[in-house]
Structures are given as C-alpha cells and as structure tokens.
Amino acid sequence: MVYELQKKVYLICMKTCKP
C-alpha cells in the first residue's frame, strides 16, 4: 500500500532529515 510506504519514508525522514 502507498500509505504504508509513505509512513516508512516519513519515519526514516524523521531520523535523517533533521534540521
């Protein structure tokens, strides 16, 4: 599901895309 994929990307971004 696209939603599941987006959730995974979001969690990864939370750890890597820090300001």
N, C-alpha and C positions, 0 to 999 in steps of 0.2 A: 504493500500500500504506500502511496505517496506520503500520507500523513506520518507513517512510521519512519520513513526515510528522512523527512523534514525534522522530525523530533530528534533523530540521531545526529543530524548535522547541527541542529541547534545546541545540543549538549556538547558536541565537540567544539563548537564556536565559543561556548561559554568558557572553556578551558584554554583555548588557544587565541581567540580574538579578544584578548584583554586590552583595554585602553592604555 
